[in-house]
Amino acid sequence: MHSSEDNARGLARLEGHLLWAAEVENARRQARRFTEQLPWLTTAQREDVERVYAADRLRVSQETIRRICGRIAELRTEYEDRYRLLRSRCFVTVVVGLTGAASAVITSLLVRR
């Protein structure tokens, strides 16, 4: 039986595949639009230009995705560090508050005696 984590990973992989397939199709569509502006090309030249144009577009897309993934990893680390610091500050604040409250209760009990 698969865990929900495995399912989420599988869905993320599928989503990534579908997004990349859409990017490939978009690059091909843009390459066709580009070659439509060059009516003097032969069929073979048009196919070559479209192939090179689409490949270049996909290379740029991959570089962009890598850059974004790198930035996401940096932000994740930064926010995890901030979260740990905030969590420890909250813990210290609660401990100090409880210590103060306990001291006040003990003091008031001792004063009453």
C-alpha positions in Angstrom: 0.0 0.0 0.0 1.3 3.5 -0.9 1.6 6.2 1.7 0.1 9.6 1.1 3.6 10.9 0.8 4.2 8.5 -2.1 1.0 9.6 -3.7 1.9 13.2 -3.3 5.3 12.6 -4.9 3.7 10.7 -7.8 1.2 13.5 -8.4 4.0 16.1 -8.3 6.0 14.1 -10.8 2.9 13.8 -13.1 2.3 17.5 -12.8 5.9 18.2 -13.7 5.7 15.9 -16.7 2.5 17.6 -17.9 3.9 21.1 -17.4 7.1 20.2 -19.3 5.0 18.7 -22.1 3.1 21.9 -22.3 6.4 23.8 -22.4 7.6 21.6 -25.3 4.4 22.2 -27.2 4.6 25.9 -26.6 8.2 26.0 -27.9 7.2 24.2 -31.0 4.3 26.5 -31.6 6.5 29.6 -31.2 9.1 28.0 -33.6 6.4 27.6 -36.2 5.2 31.2 -35.7 8.8 32.3 -36.2 9.3 30.4 -39.4 6.0 31.6 -40.8 7.7 35.0 -40.9 10.4 33.6 -43.2 8.4 32.5 -46.3 11.5 32.0 -48.5 12.7 29.0 -46.5 12.5 25.6 -48.1 10.6 22.9 -46.2 13.9 21.3 -45.0 15.2 24.7 -43.9 12.0 25.5 -42.1 12.1 22.2 -40.2 15.8 22.8 -39.2 15.0 26.4 -38.0 12.0 25.2 -36.1 14.0 22.4 -34.5 16.9 24.7 -33.5 14.5 27.5 -32.3 12.5 25.0 -30.2 15.6 23.4 -28.7 17.0 26.8 -27.7 13.7 27.8 -26.1 13.7 24.6 -24.1 17.3 25.1 -23.0 16.4 28.5 -21.8 13.3 27.1 -20.0 15.5 24.4 -18.3 18.0 27.0 -17.1 15.1 29.1 -15.7 13.7 26.1 -13.9 17.1 25.2 -12.4 17.5 28.8 -11.3 14.1 28.9 -9.7 14.7 25.5 -8.0 17.9 26.8 -6.6 16.2 29.9 -5.2 13.4 27.7 -3.7 16.0 25.6 -1.9 17.7 28.8 -0.6 14.4 30.2 0.6 13.4 26.9 2.2 16.7 26.8 4.2 16.3 30.4 5.2 12.7 30.0 6.3 13.5 26.8 8.2 16.3 28.6 10.0 13.9 31.4 10.9 11.2 29.0 12.0 13.7 27.2 14.3 14.8 30.5 15.8 11.2 31.7 16.3 10.2 28.3 17.9 13.1 28.4 20.3 12.3 32.1 21.2 8.7 31.1 21.8 9.8 28.1 24.0 12.0 30.4 26.1 9.2 33.0 26.4 6.8 30.3 27.7 9.4 28.8 30.1 10.2 32.3 31.5 6.5 33.1 31.8 5.7 29.8 33.5 8.7 30.3 35.8 7.5 33.8 36.7 4.0 32.6 37.3 5.2 29.7 39.5 7.4 32.1 41.4 4.5 34.4 42.0 2.3 31.6 43.2 5.0 30.2 45.5 5.8 33.7 46.9 2.1 34.4 47.6 1.7 31.0 49.3 4.8 31.6 51.5 3.6 35.2 52.4 0.3 33.9 53.6 1.9 31.6 56.1 
